[in-house]
Amino acid sequence: MTNRRRALPQSFLDSARALEQSYLETDDPVRQSGFGGGAKRWRAEREPILDAVEHDGDILDIGCANGHLLECLVSWGRERGLNLTPHGLDLGPRLIDLARLRHPNFAENFHVGNAWDWRPPRRYRYVYMLYDCVPEAYLAECFGRLLAVFIEPGGRLIVGAYGPKTRGVPPFDIAAFIRDAGLTVAGTSGDADPPVAAAFAWVDA
């Protein structure tokens, strides 16, 4: 990782930070998470993240927004007999404030920052991120950093991608990207209803 210290493009950071204001224009927790397809699709397109979660443990959501996805994953995981402890990271400080309010018993687990240069205070069993949390040209290097610094031995990096279901555009082929980056895909999942709008792939540390 010879170039790990290079900065993310300012234009990318500006665009990412602008999402915070757009998310906060509504009180709907799903829309505050950047999704406008309703509760049924929200679950159908996000619960498959848990297909990568086989044991109890801490889960860090990179780009956690208001913490609603983590709240759902903890609840859905409980239905599967899993006990997950939520941790979150987001560029938006006001979104992190909301996440802390949503998870008052775990408020100290939520941090402002990004996957590229944030230094985690500890390692996690599971780390979830969307592939576009960094520019695509930085993605393979970011995976290497997450596996080396964020994830505990035996843990798992879970990467997701979404495509607009109403337009039938498939999500980014994250599994192929991971393989092209020289990493081994340990598993994949996605939503079951065509056209597929969500795809997930994971790598073991």
Stockholm file with secondary structure:
# STOCKHOLM 1.0

chainA/1-205         MTNRRRALPQSFLDSARALEQSYLETDDPVRQSGFGGGAKRWRAEREPILDAVEHDGDILDIGCANGHLLECLVSWGRERGLNLTPHGLDLGPRLIDLARLRHPNFAENFHVGNAWDWRPPRRYRYVYMLYDCVPEAYLAECFGRLLAVFIEPGGRLIVGAYGPKTRGVPPFDIAAFIRDAGLTVAGTSGDADPPVAAAFAWVDA
#=GR chainA/1-205 SS CTTTTSCCCHHHHHHHHHHHHHHTTCCCTTGGGTCCSHHHHHHHHHGGGGGGCCSCEEEEEETCTTSHHHHHHHHHHHHTTCCEEEEEEESCHHHHHHHHHHSGGGGGGEEECCTTTCCCSSCEEEEEEEGGGSCHHHHHHHHHHIIIIIEEEEEEEEEEEECCGGGTCCCCCHHHHHHHTTCCCCEEEECSSSSCCEEEEEEEC
#=GC SS_cons         CTTTTSCCCHHHHHHHHHHHHHHTTCCCTTGGGTCCSHHHHHHHHHGGGGGGCCSCEEEEEETCTTSHHHHHHHHHHHHTTCCEEEEEEESCHHHHHHHHHHSGGGGGGEEECCTTTCCCSSCEEEEEEEGGGSCHHHHHHHHHHIIIIIEEEEEEEEEEEECCGGGTCCCCCHHHHHHHTTCCCCEEEECSSSSCCEEEEEEEC
//
